Amino acid sequence: MSSHALPDGAGSTLHSPLLPLSAVALDFETAHYDANSACSLGLAKIENAHITQTWYHLIRPPKPQVLFTEIHGLTWPMLKDQPTFAELWPEIAQFIAGADYFIAHNAAFDKRVLYASCKAAGIESPRTPFCCTLQGARKNLPLASRKLNVVCNYYGIALDHHNAASDAHAAAAIFLRLQKAGIPLKDLRIR
């Protein structure tokens, strides 16, 4: 893997042999406990150690039941006329094409939602490996809690918590910070 440049905040550049060439951070919000109940998705693309593009969309879940409104603020009236995951898949697939890794904070959850949503839509799940910023934070940051909002506060990253667009952007920014600190990808990979 080649070395990629990272800004160090002072105008110079830090080179890291750790960064993949391209990665996509993702964050799902779900309507209820079923893994295929995605109701919003945020994506943030990392290319050459920079967040270069974002994508966000509300998703009509398979059932009109929305149990987690108090967490993400989404309601059935907001979601009922949105496209389904299957209808959004061509846009999603185009955005994630070519990613060396997917990144998420608590990646096991987002991986489960992605795979369940693909299966329910009759779509083959992407086999891109996942990196987990929660796992990386647990192994490497001196914090009592490694929740997304706590890690963002530690790094000074803006966050509108449980907005999928903001959470995906934050996961990408945390990933870049962990990589800049020299945290190897093996500390972030999940199966």
TASULSUL-V308009 format. One line per field, one symbol per residue. phi: phi as a letter, one per 20 degrees, with the letter a starting at -180 (. if undefined). A space follows every 50 residues. Layout:
phi: ???
//
This chain:
phi: .eececfdndnecdecfefffbbcecbdddfbfffeegcbbdccedclmc fdacbbbfcfffcfecedgfedmecggfdfdeffggfeggffgffegnff bdcbemfgffffffffffffemdfffdffdddffffffecdecfcdggff fffgemefbdgmegffffffffffgffffffnffgffdfce
//
